[in-house]
Amino acid sequence: MTTSAHPAPADTTTADTAALEVIGTALYQGNSYRLIYEAERNLIWLDYSTEYLDWATGDAWAASLNEQGALAYQLKGGVHVEWDGDWRLPATPHPAYEFGYDGTSTAGFNVTSSDLGHLYYASLGNKGNQALDGTYPQPGVGLQNTGPFENLKIDFYWLNEYADHPAIAWFFGTHIGYQGDDQKDWPFNYAIAVRGGRVTRTSLETIGTAAYQGSEYKLIWDEAQDLVWLDYTAPFNNWESQLKWAAGLNSDGALTVSLDPAYEVSWTGGWRLPATEDGPAHYGYDGTTLCGYNTKNSEWTRLYYGALGNKALQGLDGSMPELPAPDSERPAVDDDGAFDFAAAFGQFFANHVPFENLKAEHYWSGTEYGNYPAKAWYIITGVGYLGAINKQFHFSFAMAVRPAEIRRTGA
């Protein structure tokens, strides 16, 4: 173990590059900073560097990013993040200092097993002061390549705590690619934060807003279905009333639409309730029936399962999860007076981004059930169930869609 932040000269290494992608921004203390996804390690970096600080202050700063309201995320269209853990300092998995330069050591040069070492060498393709073959010094050493980072400094950064010595913590120096350890009270290192997360793409993008009854709601493009969803949930009502509500959105002045100039929109139909393929409502769960779970015969289910990537209460193999025991403290109804599916079955309706007003509840489809005209199709977004129910059922919400052909303009 060494306790100096300024090690003896070592070397640099050549490195393979890996994908780094800007997936959005985070608003922090009034400024926006990039969120950068490192796909190979499923890490998301906040492109912000602190001022000089000691380890405890840096560790506390990273932890503070997890507090409510500390960061406001603005993800790019079609990007969904499944977070894994909290914001933290970059880490190294090693318990003890072992100097080397051939890529197998815990400290020194060409260490790619740590978060920051992997970023520096593998993802950004920078070189250390001592090469893998021991050549020293190596030309082109240092943070020559910053990729999409705008705020990564050429200096020392704190990593995690040193396991065998509570007064010591690891660090990484981006000026020569060196990983080592130092006293925690050393006040001249920087901090950067990282968080685990898996990034997936959806066919959903926010293309603008619509002003409705004094408030603004997102217009969400469902590219896979050539639909635009109005991110507004109409209060529960019977089927006929919800049909009239959706049709009323086409009246002059009902909606004031403001489109993002990055999209060119050609409307191909009017506002309506989402449609469902009609047919016999035979129950199933393997995706081959019109009724039940894992169906793809409705604009609702294609959104729920396809674009949003949610799960059904019953799996394709028929399996059912072990549901939590009834909780006397959990309300049976939500604020609108309907059964609270969000509280009861929130594990299935896990993904709703970029929607802000989509509930885990009953929603009407605009399609009448042909075999029994007194019924209409509906979905329970809390569990992914599609079925038919009496049109007079009052406790079902509604959301409107509008067909459109949309082109990205690049503006």
C-alpha positions, 0 to 999 in steps of 0.5 A: 500500500502506498499513501502518496497521491503522487506516485513514482513514474509509471506508464501508459497502455493502449486500449480498446474503445467501448461505447459511451452514449449521452442519454440525457441530462440531469439538472443539478443546482440550476445547471444541466449536466450530461448523463453518459451511459457506459454500456459495457459495464451498465453504468451511468456517469453524471458529467459533473466534477466537484471542486477539491475535497477530502474523501468523506466530503466527496462520499457525502456529496455523491450520496446527496444526489440520491435525495429527493429533488437533488437531480431532475432528469431529462432523458432523450426520446425513446430512452428508458433507464432501469436504475440499479443502486444509488449514485456513488463514487466510482469503485474498485473491487480490490481489497488491497494495494498491489502495484503493476502495469500489465493489467492484472494488478489492483494498483498502478497502471492499466487497471481496468477492473475499477469503474474509473480505470475502465472508463479511462482505458477501455471506454475512452481509449487513453494511455497510462504512463507505463505500457502493458509491456513495461515501456516507460514513459509511453507517448501520448499519456494522459486524458487525451480522449474525453469522449462525450464528457465535458467536465472530466478533469485532468487530475486525481479522483476519489474512489471507494474506501480501502477495505483493510484500512479505515483511514485510506481510500482509493483514487485514480489519476486521469493525468497519467492513468494511475490508480492508488490509495491515499489518506482520506483527509487529503483535501486535493482530489476531485469527485465524480458520481456514477450509478448502475443502470440498464438503458433500453430503447422504446418507440415512445418520444415526446413530440410536444404538448397540448393545452387542455382545460388550463393545463399542459400535457405531453404528446407522446409519439408511439412510433411502432403504432403510428399513434400519438397519445395524449398524456391525460387520464380522463376521470372514470366514467362509463364507455359511452361517456368516454367515447364522447369525451375522446371525440370532443377533443377534435372540437375547435379549441378543445386542445391547443397543440404545440409541437417540437420543431424536431418533428414534422407531424401529419395527422391521419385521423382524429382523437379517439379511444385506443382500438382493440381487435375484436373477436371471441373473448376466450381467456389465455395467457400465452399470447395467442388469445384475444382476452387475458394476458400477454396479448398484442391485439390491442393498441393498449396492450402493444403500448403496455407490453411492447413500448413500455416493456411491462409484465403480466400478472400471469406469465407466458408459461402460466406461472403466477407470482406470489402476491403480497399478503393483504395489508390493512394499512393499504387503501382499497381505493385510490384518490379517485375512488377506484380500486388501487391497482398501483398499490396492489400490483405495482410490480407489474406496471413498473414502466411508464416513462415518458408518461406522467399521467398513466395510472395502474387502473382500468382503461376503456378501449374504443372497441365494442365487443361484437359477441355481446354489444352491451360490453366493450373492451378494456385493459387493466394496466395494473396487471396487463389484463385485456378483456370485455366488460359491461359498457355501463361499468363506471369505474374505468378511466380513458386516454386518447390517441390520434393516428399520425405520420411523423418524421424527424426533421433534425431541427 
